[in-house]
Amino acid sequence: MSDGDPLAPGLYIVATPIGNLGDITRRAVEVLSNCDGIACEDTRVTQKLIRHLGISKPLWRYDDHSAPKDRARLVDSMRQRAVALVSDAGMPLVSDPGYRLVQDAKEAGVPIAALPGANAPLTALALSGLPNDRFLFAGFLPNKDKARREALEEFAELRATLIFFETAPRLTKSLDAVAATLPGREIAVARELTKLYEECRAGTAEDLSAHYAAHPPRGEIVLLIGPPPERETSADDADAMLRDLLETEKASKAVAQVAKATGMDRKALYARAMEIKGE
C-alpha cells in the first residue's frame, strides 16, 4: 500500500506516538492518509496529529462515554468504509475503551487489522532495567487507599514485573502504598516518555516517594515494581514439601514437583523421598 491507494473496508487499529511525533510509523501514516475516517478519544488531540502529518480526515469521537448506538453506527460504517481507530497516544485498547468497538466489529464479521507502534508500558519496561522475561500490565491502580493496597496485595506473590499507569497527583500515595504492601521491591518511575524531559528514576519506594514529594512530577507516568526477591529453600522446607506431596503422589512425581519449585538436585531429593517413605 502506498499513499493514495484505497483501503479495503474494515477497522484499522493504529498506534500513535506517545510523545515524540517522529515515532509515527510509515504504515500508520499510510492508513491515516487513505482511510475514510478516524475514530478517536479526543478530536482536538487527533486533529493536531493529522495536521502535523498533513492529513485531513473526518474525525469521529469514540471514548468511555460513547453509547452502544455510537459503536453500532461505527461498526455499520466499517462494512462500506475503512475506519481507523486511534487513542490520544500509544496503542489503542491499552487502558482504553476501544476493546468494546473491536468486540462488536468481530461479532459483526468486520475485517480488523492492527498496526503496531509506540507503547508506553513497554517503553518504560525497556528503560527501567527491571526483569522483563515476565511482566504484567495492570492499568491504573485504584484511587482509594484501601482498594489500592488490596490491588497490590493481589499481585504480591506474582513473580513478574508489575506495570501501572499513574497520575502525577497520586504518585506519592501509590509509592507509599507499595512501600507498605510490597517492601523490598525494586521500583522505577518513568515519565514524559520520548519527550524532551524524559525521566526514568529507579530506587526504593520510600526514596522515590520522598523525591517526588520534594519535586512534584508532571506529565504521564508509568510505575514499575520489580518481582519479589528469590527465596532460598532450606532443607527443612524441601522436606516439608516432600512429606506433603508423598501423601498423595508417587515418589517420582513428588520429587519432580519439589525440584521444579526449588531448583534442588533431583537425585538428592529422590534419596530423601525414599528415606521418608521408609520411616
N, C-alpha and C positions, 0 to 999 in steps of 0.2 A: 504494500500500500504506500502511496506517496500523496503529497499534498494535492488535493483536488479530486482524488479518486473517491467515488461514492462508497459509503459504508453499508453493509447489509443491515436490515432492521434487527433490533435487539437491544440488550443492555450492555454497556461497556463500563466496567468499574475501573476508574482511573486514579492512580496515586498522584498527588500533587506535592510540591515542595513543603517542607516543614519550617523553612526559614529562608534559606538561600535559594533564590529563584533559578539559579543555574543548575539546580538539581532536577529540574523537569526533564523527563526522557523524550527522545525524538518520537518515539511511538505515541506517547501521551499527547504531544503537540499535534501529531497527525490525526489522532482520533478527535481531539477537541476542535480541530480545524474542519473536519469533514462530517462531524455528527450533525444531526438535525436540531439538537437542543441539549442543554445541560441541567440536570437536577443537582441542586447544591444546598448546603446548610444555610449559608448567608449570601444572598445575591451580591451584596456590596463587596465581600471578600473575593468572591469568584470573579466579579467584574474587574477588579484590579489585576488579577492574574491574567485573564484573557486579553485585557487591554495591553498589558506588558508584552504578551505574545503576538499582538497584532491581530487578534481574533475577535469577531463579532458574532455572537450566537444568542438565541433566546435562552433565558435563564428561568428555571422553574424551582421555586423554593421547596425543599423537602427536608424536614427536621423532626425533632421529637414531638412537635405539636401538630404534625400533619395527620389528617384524619384518614381512616381506611378508604374513603371515597377518593382522596387525593392519590393514594397508591394505586387504586383501581384505574384511575384516569391515566396515570403514567404507564402502567402495565399495558393498558389497551393501546396507547400510542406506540409502544415498542413493537407491536405487531406490524406496523407500517413504517416506523421511523427508527433511526439509530439514536438512542438516548445515552448520553454519558452521565455517570454518577460520580460526583466528587464530594469530598468533605472540605472543611476550611483549610486543613493541612494534613498531609500524610495519606495513609492508605484508608480508603473508606471501609466501614464496618468494624474498625478497631475503636471500641468505645464509641459507637456511632449507630444511629438508628437505621442505617442503610440495610441491615440484615433483613428487616421485615420486607423491604422492597424486593430484595433478592429472593426471599422465600416465595413471595407472591408471583414473581416472574417465573421461577422454576415450576411452580404449580400450574401456571398458565402455558407452559411449554415454550416460553420465550428464550431464544438463544442468549447465552451470557458469556462474556469474555472479561477476564481480569488482567489489568496491566500493572505489573509490579513497579515499585518505586520507593520514594523516601518513606521512612517509618521511624517514628521517634523511639519506641521501646527497643528496637534492635540497634539503632544508632547509639543509644545510651548504654546498652549492654556491651557493645564493642569498645566504647570509650572507658567503661568502668574498670576493666581488668578483673572483674569478678568471674567465677566459673560459669562457662557458657555451654557446657555439654548438656545440661538440663536447666530449663528456666520456665517460669510461669508468669504470664502477664495477667493481672487481675483487675485492670481498670483503676477506678478511683477507690480509695479507702472511704468508709462511711464517715459522715460528718460528725456524728455524736460520739463522745468519748467512749462510752460503754460498747457501742457497736463496733467502733474502730478496734478496740482491744480484742473483742471476740473474733473479728475477722483475722487479726494477726495470729491469735491462738489457734485458729483453724488450720493455718499453714505451718505451725511451729515445727512439726516433725518432717515436713516435706524436704527431701534432700535435693533442693533446686534453688537457684537464684530467683528471688521474687521481684517482680517489676510492677510498679504502680505509677499512675499519673497522680499528680498532686498540684494544688494551687498554692501560690506564694503565701497568702494569709494563713493557711493551715499547715504549712510545712513544719514549723517547730512543734506543734501539737502532735503531729504524726511521728516525728523523730522521738519525742518524749515517750510516746506510746510504744515505739519499737524498743527503746532502752528498757522500759519496764517489762515488756512482754517477751522480747527475744534478745536477752542480754548476751553480750559477747560476739555479736554478729559483725561482719564487715559490711559497711554501709557506703553507698555512693549517691550523690545528688548531682544530676545532670540537668542543666537548664540553658535556655537560649540556644538550643542545638542548631548548628550550621550558621548561626548568626555572628555578628561582629564580636559580641561579648560572651561567646560560648564558654561554658564552665562545666567541668566535671570534678567535683571535690569528694575525696574519699576520707574515711575515718570512722570513729565510733559514733553511735547515735548521740551520745552525750556531747562529744566535741562538736559535732555538726550542728546540734541544736543551739549550743552556746554561740557558735559562729554566726548563724543566721538570725539569732535573737539580737546580736550586736550589729549585724549587717543585713537588714531586711532584704530578701531576694525579690527580684522582679522576673517576669516572663513565665513561659511554660516550663514545667518541672517534671522530671522523671525521677522517682525514688526507687533505688535498688537495694535489696537486702540479700546478703550472701547466705548460702545454705548453712545449716548447723554444723559445728565442727565435728570431725570424725571422732568417734568414741572408741577407745581401745577396749576390747572384750577380754576380761580376765578369764583365767582357767575355771574359776568358780562359776562365772556367768555361762561359759560354754557347757559346763557340767549340768547346770540347771536346765539349759535349753535341751540338752540331750535327754535328760531324765523325763522331761515333759513330753517330748516327741516319741520316745520309746514306749510310752504307754499306749500309743495308738498306731505307730508306724513301725515298719521293718527297720532294722539297724541301718541298712544301706541308704534308705530314703531319709532317715533322721540325720545321718552323717552328712548327706549331700546338702540338706537344708541348713544345717549349722555351719558347714564350710562356706556356703554361699553367703550367709549372713555375716560371718565373722572374718572370713579370709584365712582362717586357720587351716593347718595341714590336714588333709583328708585321712591319711593313713593313721596319724596320731589320734584323730577323733574316732576313727573306727576301732582302734585298740581300746580306747577309753570306753566306747559303747559296749564292747564285749565284756569289759570289767564290770560295768554297771549291770548288765544282764546276768552276770554270774554271781552277783551279790545275794 
